[in-house]
């Protein structure tokens, strides 16, 4: 009963966040307000991440890790979700520096990176038995398929998608924003918070996986003791109520 209640609470919280993002799509904001969101939003990720890390280091238990992760994910959905929505909605105002790339190429890149992002979600759902954000936190360490090539295929795909959007919009400013504000915030979250959180929840299984799998840029998986890549890390790594 408790798990059902917690799940419904997470669903309600996600619904509220989606309503905020929907409002953000059509909000009549001034250029100054929009600029503040684009700049300040990603910067807020840093204190949220460090606060979450401090809580993890003080209370190194699975239950604390789960609820701290919920807090950090919700914070990031506001601090990064709202800016990315506003960046997409107002991209036509970013046409000061035109990127001389045919929009057809940009659209093709968006479709490819968008599909890659979706595949990482499916990979996590099937191999980690969970979902992105905080709706159904995964119960196993996802360490095979796409996750055998890099520990963060979802982050890599999302970063590639954000840059692809800038190319599609033919906007140098959008690409620069993605590289200077969006990417650092996402990478700091992964390096400072998520890696420690996974260490707490999955212990030696994650440390072994971390030691042989690159953080971001893919590398051909290595076989371990004659077993398929990722297989050794997934065996025995089940942890109830937690996830990537």
C-alpha positions as a printed NumPy array, in Angstrom:
array([[  0.   ,   0.   ,   0.   ],
       [  2.83 ,   2.36 ,   0.848],
       [  4.51 ,   1.757,  -2.505],
       [  1.25 ,   2.464,  -4.349],
       [  0.793,   5.712,  -2.399],
       [  4.359,   6.808,  -3.142],
       [  3.932,   5.969,  -6.832],
       [  0.704,   7.98 ,  -7.063],
       [  2.388,  10.895,  -5.297],
       [  5.215,  10.798,  -7.855],
       [  2.728,  10.703, -10.719],
       [  0.864,  13.717,  -9.277],
       [  4.142,  15.591,  -8.876],
       [  5.14 ,  14.84 , -12.464],
       [  1.705,  15.977, -13.665],
       [  2.195,  19.279, -11.835],
       [  5.624,  19.744, -13.41 ],
       [  4.217,  19.001, -16.866],
       [  1.503,  21.621, -16.287],
       [  4.19 ,  24.161, -15.42 ],
       [  6.12 ,  23.261, -18.571],
       [  2.918,  23.538, -20.612],
       [  2.313,  27.013, -19.186],
       [  5.929,  27.875, -19.995],
       [  5.282,  27.087, -23.658],
       [  2.816,  29.98 , -24.05 ],
       [  3.812,  32.354, -21.253],
       [  4.058,  35.975, -22.552],
       [  7.415,  36.759, -20.956],
       [  9.541,  39.791, -21.685],
       [ 12.967,  39.407, -23.27 ],
       [ 14.596,  40.221, -19.936],
       [ 12.567,  37.605, -18.062],
       [ 13.27 ,  35.049, -20.756],
       [ 17.001,  35.757, -20.616],
       [ 16.985,  35.391, -16.829],
       [ 15.344,  31.967, -17.136],
       [ 17.843,  30.826, -19.754],
       [ 20.856,  31.894, -17.699],
       [ 19.79 ,  31.509, -14.068],
       [ 17.88 ,  28.236, -14.515],
       [ 20.913,  26.077, -15.439],
       [ 23.022,  27.816, -12.782],
       [ 20.538,  26.713, -10.099],
       [ 21.416,  23.102, -10.886],
       [ 24.789,  23.544,  -9.183],
       [ 23.525,  24.36 ,  -5.655],
       [ 20.767,  21.725,  -5.94 ],
       [ 23.324,  19.098,  -6.929],
       [ 25.759,  20.009,  -4.175],
       [ 22.976,  20.029,  -1.585],
       [ 21.889,  16.584,  -2.733],
       [ 25.49 ,  15.36 ,  -2.556],
       [ 25.841,  16.659,   1.014],
       [ 22.689,  14.778,   2.038],
       [ 23.972,  11.594,   0.412],
       [ 27.322,  11.834,   2.156],
       [ 25.659,  12.412,   5.516],
       [ 23.046,   9.644,   5.205],
       [ 24.483,   6.781,   3.162],
       [ 21.381,   4.6  ,   3.016],
       [ 19.211,   3.45 ,   0.135],
       [ 16.057,   5.105,   1.481],
       [ 17.784,   8.478,   1.822],
       [ 19.269,   8.079,  -1.64 ],
       [ 15.842,   7.41 ,  -3.17 ],
       [ 14.167,  10.461,  -1.652],
       [ 17.171,  12.704,  -2.203],
       [ 17.179,  11.645,  -5.839],
       [ 13.516,  12.582,  -6.096],
       [ 14.302,  16.046,  -4.711],
       [ 17.244,  16.53 ,  -7.093],
       [ 15.319,  15.278, -10.137],
       [ 12.355,  17.55 ,  -9.42 ],
       [ 14.701,  20.511,  -8.953],
       [ 16.388,  19.767, -12.265],
       [ 13.099,  19.406, -14.117],
       [ 12.367,  22.999, -13.139],
       [ 15.867,  24.461, -13.417],
       [ 16.645,  22.771, -16.747],
       [ 13.207,  21.865, -18.092],
       [ 11.807,  25.405, -18.082],
       [ 14.922,  26.933, -19.741],
       [ 15.048,  24.323, -22.509],
       [ 11.349,  24.875, -23.246],
       [ 11.843,  28.643, -23.36 ],
       [ 14.951,  28.232, -25.529],
       [ 12.996,  26.196, -28.068],
       [  9.941,  28.468, -28.021],
       [ 11.979,  31.661, -28.466],
       [ 14.662,  30.322, -30.8  ],
       [ 13.613,  32.769, -33.533],
       [ 14.817,  35.588, -31.3  ],
       [ 18.284,  33.998, -31.387],
       [ 18.873,  34.665, -35.081],
       [ 21.628,  37.235, -34.604],
       [ 24.276,  34.724, -35.675],
       [ 22.931,  32.424, -38.359],
       [ 24.48 ,  28.974, -38.548],
       [ 25.04 ,  28.284, -42.278],
       [ 23.764,  24.698, -42.258],
       [ 20.742,  23.613, -44.321],
       [ 17.756,  23.052, -42.   ],
       [ 17.184,  19.648, -43.613],
       [ 20.495,  18.456, -42.152],
       [ 19.541,  19.839, -38.757],
       [ 16.161,  18.11 , -38.894],
       [ 17.814,  14.802, -39.761],
       [ 20.139,  15.19 , -36.772],
       [ 17.177,  15.985, -34.509],
       [ 15.365,  12.834, -35.65 ],
       [ 18.456,  10.684, -35.133],
       [ 19.353,  12.071, -31.704],
       [ 15.699,  12.081, -30.673],
       [ 15.414,   8.403, -31.585],
       [ 18.643,   7.707, -29.686],
       [ 17.211,   9.449, -26.623],
       [ 14.078,   7.305, -26.83 ],
       [ 16.173,   4.14 , -27.153],
       [ 18.048,   4.982, -23.948],
       [ 14.71 ,   5.326, -22.139],
       [ 13.615,   1.911, -23.444],
       [ 17.003,   0.437, -22.499],
       [ 16.691,   1.731, -18.934],
       [ 13.099,   0.554, -18.631],
       [ 13.812,  -2.985, -19.855],
       [ 17.233,  -3.631, -18.33 ],
       [ 16.979,  -1.438, -15.221],
       [ 13.244,  -2.059, -14.686],
       [ 12.567,   1.623, -14.192],
       [ 11.791,   4.895, -15.906],
       [ 13.476,   8.292, -16.291],
       [ 13.128,  11.02 , -13.676],
       [ 11.431,   9.76 , -10.535],
       [  8.247,   7.964, -11.602],
       [  9.555,   4.391, -11.354],
       [ 13.106,   4.373, -10.089],
       [ 14.946,   1.385, -11.513],
       [ 15.484,  -1.755,  -9.475],
       [ 18.605,  -3.019, -11.249],
       [ 21.831,  -1.51 , -12.464],
       [ 21.456,  -1.034, -16.214],
       [ 24.848,  -2.157, -17.513],
       [ 24.249,  -3.702, -20.927],
       [ 22.979,  -2.803, -24.393],
       [ 23.605,   0.948, -24.774],
       [ 24.784,   1.153, -21.175],
       [ 27.612,  -1.283, -21.946],
       [ 29.171,   1.304, -24.262],
       [ 28.862,   4.312, -21.947],
       [ 27.56 ,   4.833, -18.416],
       [ 25.411,   7.768, -19.53 ],
       [ 23.919,   7.123, -22.98 ],
       [ 20.805,   9.11 , -22.069],
       [ 22.839,  12.183, -21.123],
       [ 24.943,  11.862, -24.279],
       [ 21.831,  11.547, -26.46 ],
       [ 20.104,  14.526, -24.807],
       [ 23.192,  16.712, -25.207],
       [ 23.441,  15.703, -28.863],
       [ 19.734,  16.456, -29.283],
       [ 20.102,  19.939, -27.799],
       [ 22.942,  20.775, -30.183],
       [ 21.   ,  19.258, -33.095],
       [ 18.083,  21.572, -32.294],
       [ 20.417,  24.57 , -32.545],
       [ 21.664,  23.334, -35.912],
       [ 18.084,  22.834, -37.109],
       [ 17.199,  26.35 , -35.942],
       [ 20.367,  27.638, -37.687],
       [ 21.216,  29.474, -34.47 ],
       [ 24.785,  29.822, -33.225],
       [ 23.431,  31.327, -30.009],
       [ 21.271,  28.281, -29.319],
       [ 24.243,  25.952, -29.84 ],
       [ 26.422,  28.124, -27.578],
       [ 23.727,  28.166, -24.894],
       [ 23.522,  24.371, -25.046],
       [ 27.306,  24.06 , -24.717],
       [ 27.923,  26.8  , -22.127],
       [ 24.874,  26.488, -19.849],
       [ 22.89 ,  23.306, -20.502],
       [ 25.718,  20.78 , -20.956],
       [ 27.809,  21.772, -17.894],
       [ 24.755,  21.655, -15.616],
       [ 23.817,  18.173, -16.827],
       [ 27.38 ,  16.844, -16.582],
       [ 27.872,  18.234, -13.069],
       [ 24.686,  16.472, -12.003],
       [ 26.021,  13.18 , -13.346],
       [ 29.544,  13.49 , -11.958],
       [ 28.843,  15.079,  -8.582],
       [ 25.496,  13.572,  -7.626],
       [ 24.427,  10.596,  -9.699],
       [ 27.692,   8.664,  -9.496],
       [ 27.743,   8.89 ,  -5.697],
       [ 24.066,   7.955,  -5.509],
       [ 24.644,   4.843,  -7.642],
       [ 27.643,   3.882,  -5.503],
       [ 25.435,   3.986,  -2.405],
       [ 22.616,   1.965,  -3.925],
       [ 24.506,  -0.607,  -5.973],
       [ 27.853,  -0.798,  -4.199],
       [ 30.508,  -3.065,  -5.684],
       [ 28.435,  -3.826,  -8.802],
       [ 28.44 ,  -0.158,  -9.791],
       [ 32.121,   0.336,  -8.906],
       [ 33.026,  -2.595, -11.158],
       [ 30.822,  -1.236, -13.946],
       [ 32.282,   2.253, -13.485],
       [ 35.856,   0.973, -13.684],
       [ 35.38 ,  -0.589, -17.126],
       [ 32.819,   1.671, -18.817],
       [ 33.494,   5.286, -19.912],
       [ 31.452,   8.06 , -18.358],
       [ 30.2  ,   9.67 , -21.574],
       [ 31.865,   8.938, -24.905],
       [ 31.179,   5.369, -26.07 ],
       [ 33.825,   2.675, -26.198],
       [ 33.518,  -0.905, -27.375],
       [ 32.519,  -3.045, -24.369],
       [ 35.076,  -5.435, -22.93 ],
       [ 34.242,  -9.05 , -22.234],
       [ 34.634, -10.106, -18.615],
       [ 35.703, -13.659, -17.797],
       [ 34.254, -14.961, -21.04 ],
       [ 30.84 , -13.428, -20.347],
       [ 29.012, -10.973, -22.647],
       [ 29.632,  -7.269, -21.928],
       [ 27.494,  -5.951, -19.085],
       [ 26.316,  -9.399, -17.968],
       [ 28.597,  -9.692, -14.947],
       [ 27.531,  -6.314, -13.574],
       [ 23.826,  -7.022, -13.859],
       [ 23.905, -10.342, -12.003],
       [ 23.232,  -9.925,  -8.328],
       [ 22.858,  -6.146,  -8.546],
       [ 19.126,  -5.966,  -7.851],
       [ 18.17 ,  -3.274,  -5.366],
       [ 14.52 ,  -2.67 ,  -4.555],
       [ 13.092,   0.824,  -4.845],
       [ 16.025,   2.621,  -6.395],
       [ 17.174,   3.618,  -9.819],
       [ 19.173,   5.653, -12.223]])
